[in-house]
Amino acid sequence: MAIRICDLSKDHPLVAAAVIMAEAYTKHTAMAPALEDVHKQCPLVTPDCLIALWVGIDVMGSKKRLN
């Protein structure tokens, strides 16, 4: 999925996937099941984009656990 910053909006598939990923992250302890859940709901979002979303959310979760 080629994404340009100017294309992002609340209605963009990647933004929708980010919201769903945040929810999936809290439900799953492993990355693969969360990615599968989100990909089923957002099939237009490529696996590399989904992985990037998960990594970003995981980093934020790790940061909170360290503080």
N, C-alpha and C positions, 0 to 999 in steps of 0.2 A: 504494500500500500504506500504509494507516494503521498506524502503529506506536506503541504505548505502551510506555514504559520498563518497566512492570511485566510486559509480555508477553514480554520478551526472556529467552531461556534458551539453553542449548547446542543445543537442538532447533529453535529458531526459524529459519525460512527465511532471514532476513537474516543471522543469525550463520553459517549454512552458506555463504551467498553470500560473506561476508567472507573466510572461509578459502579458498574457491575463487578469489576475486579476488586474494588475496595470491600465490597460485601463478600465476595468469594474468598478473599484473603482471610477474613475472620472465621469462615466456616471450615477451611482446609488447613492442615498443618504442613502439607507438601505443595510444591509448585504445580506439578502436573495435573492434579485434579482441578485446581482452580483455573488453570489455562483451558482445560477441556470444557468446563462449565461456561466460561466466558465466550469461548469460540463457538459453542453451540448457539448462544444467544446473539453473537455478533460475528457472523461468518465472513463479513467483508473485511474485518480486521485481520491482518496477517499475523502468523505466529511470532515473527520477530517483534512486532509492535506489542503483542500481548506479553511477551517475555519482558520487554522494557517496562511495561506498566507494572508487572509483578515485582520486578527488581526495585523500582522506585518506591512502591508501597512497602516492600520488605525492609528497605533501608530506613524508611521513616519509622517503621515498627521497631527496628533494632535500636535506633536512636532513642526512642522513648524508653525502651527497656534499660538502656545505659544510664539514663538520667535519674 
